[in-house]
Amino acid sequence: MNRRKFLAGAGASGALALADSNPKVDPAALDRAAALPVLKRELFPSPVVIDSLRLLKRGKDCMVHVRSKDGAEGISLVNPPRGEYLGPLFHRAMAPKFRGRDARDLEQILWDVYRANYKEYGLDLWSTQAWCEFAVLDLLGRIARKPMGALIGDVVRTEVAFYVASGRRDTTPEQEVDYLKML
C-alpha cells in the first residue's frame, strides 16, 4: 500500500464514521433553529438606543464603553496592545454602525457591520466587532439585571475553566506564570 491509498482509505473511513455518527439529524430542524433569534428580546420591553460607543485608553489598558440614550452603560475589555493599533478601525468601521441603533437589534447590527466591512475580514475586524458586541451585551445585562449568558440562553453553569495568555513570546513558562500572577 502506498501513502496515497492509505490516506484515501483513512479519509473515507473517517467520513463514513462521521456520516453514521448521528443519522437522526434533521436538516429542516437545523434550519429552523438557525432562523430563531439569539437575543432574548422579551427581556427589554422598550428600545435601548445606543448613544455613544467609545474606545477609552489609560496607559496600555483599553476598554470599549457604550452608553444608551437613557444613561445605561456597558464595557468590554480590549487586549493590549490591540487597542492602540486597532483604534482607527474601531472608530471608522465599528462605532458608527452601532450609534443610534436599538441595542435589542444586536444581531442585525452585527450583520450590517459584516456587510459593510466584508472585504476587511480577519482578526482585526472580528476583534473590534467583539469588543463592541461584548460592551452591548454588558449594557443589556445590566439593564435586565442578568448575566450575559442569560440574555442568549439558559445559564447552564456558573463556573468555567478558561485559558489566559499574555501574548508575549519572549518568556519561559515560569516567567509567564510569574507575569500573569502579577497581573
N, C-alpha and C positions, 0 to 999 in steps of 0.2 A: 504494500500500500504506500502510495506517495503522500506527501504533505497535503496536496490539493484535495485528494479524495478523502483524507482523514478530516480536514476542515469542513468539507461539504457534508460529510456524514454527520459530524458533530453538530453543525448548524441546523441540519434538517431535524435531527433528534431533539435539539433544544426548542425549535419552532413547534414541533409536534407536541412536546410536553407542555409548552405554554398554551397552545390552542386547546388542549384537552383539560387544562388545569381547572377551568371554570366554564363548563358548557352551558350553564344556566344564565349567562349574561344576555340581557335583552337590549339590543341597540336602541330601540324606541324608548325604553325606560331611561337609558343614559341620556338620550336627547332631551327627554322631559326634565330630568334632574339638572342638566346643564342650562336649561332655559329659566329655571327658578331664580329669583333674586337672591343675592348672598346676604346683603344687609337687612336686618330686621327693621324695616321702616316703621312698623307699627309702634315702636318704642318712642317715636318722635312725631307727635300729632301736628306740630306746626313747623314751618320752614326754618332751617338753620343756615342763614345766608352768610357765606364766608366774606368777611370784610377785609382782612389782611392775612398775608402769608409772608413771613419774614425769615431770613437766614440771619441768626444772631451769632456773633463771634466774641469770644473772650480768650485772649491768648491763643492757644492751639485748639481750644474747645469750641465746637459749633453746635447749634441746635436750630430746628425749624419751629417757629412759633406761629400758631394760627389763632385768629380771633374772629368770632362771629359778630354780626351787626348788633346782637343783643348783649355782647360782652363776654360770652363763654370763651374759654381758652383751651388750647391743647398744645402739646410739644412733642417733638421726637428728637432723639439724639442723632448726631452725624458722626460718622467715623472720621477721626482726624487722620490724615490731613486733607481728606476729600472735600471738606467744606471750603478750603482755600481755593483749590483749583477747579471745583465744580460749581462754585458760586455763580459765575456768569451763566452757565446752563440753567441753573435753578431760576435765576431772575428772568431769563429770556424765554425759556420753554415751559417751565412749570408754574410758577406763581401766577402769571396772567391767566392761565387756564382754570385756576381754582377760584380766583377772586370774583365775587358777585354771584357765585353759584350756590345752590342749595346743597349742603353737605350730605343730605339724605340721598342725593343722586350720585354718590361717590362712584358707583360702577360706571355710570355714563361719563362722568368727568374723566376717569382713568382711561376709558375707551377713546374719548376725544383727545386726550393728551397723546395717546399712542398714535392715533390717526394723524395728528398734526406733526408728529416727530418720527414717523416710521422709518425714515432714512437714517436716523441717528440712534440706531439700536446699540445695545451693549451695556456693559456695566455702568458707564457714566449716566446714561439715560435712566436705567432701571433704579440706580441708587437714588438719584434725585427724585424720581417718582415715588419711591418707597418712603423717603423722608416725609414727603407731603401726605401720602396716604396714611402713615402711622400718626402724624400730627392730627389729621382729621379724625381718625378713629379714636385717638385720645380725647379730642374735643367732644365727640359724640358719647364716648364712655362716661365722661364727666357729667354731661347733661343727663344721661339716663341713669347715672349712679350705678353703672355696671362695668365689670371688667371687659376689656376689648373682645375677648373670646365670646362673651355672651351676646355681642352685637351681631355676630355672624353664625352662631350655632349654639349648642349647649356646652357648658363647661363640663368637661369630662374629667380633668384632673387639675389640681391646684399647684402641683409642683412638676417641673420637667427638668431633665438634665439638659445642659447646653454647653457649647464649645466656645471658649474665649481665646482670642489670639491678638497680639499687639500689632501684627503685620510687619514686625521687624524681622530682618533676615541676617542681622549681624550678631546674634546672641547664641549662646549654648542653651540647651534645655534648662539647665539650672538657673542661668541668668534670666531666662524668660519667666520662670516661675517667680523669682525674686521681683522682677519688674511688675508682673501682674499683681502680686501681693501688695506692692507699694501703691498701685493704682486703686 
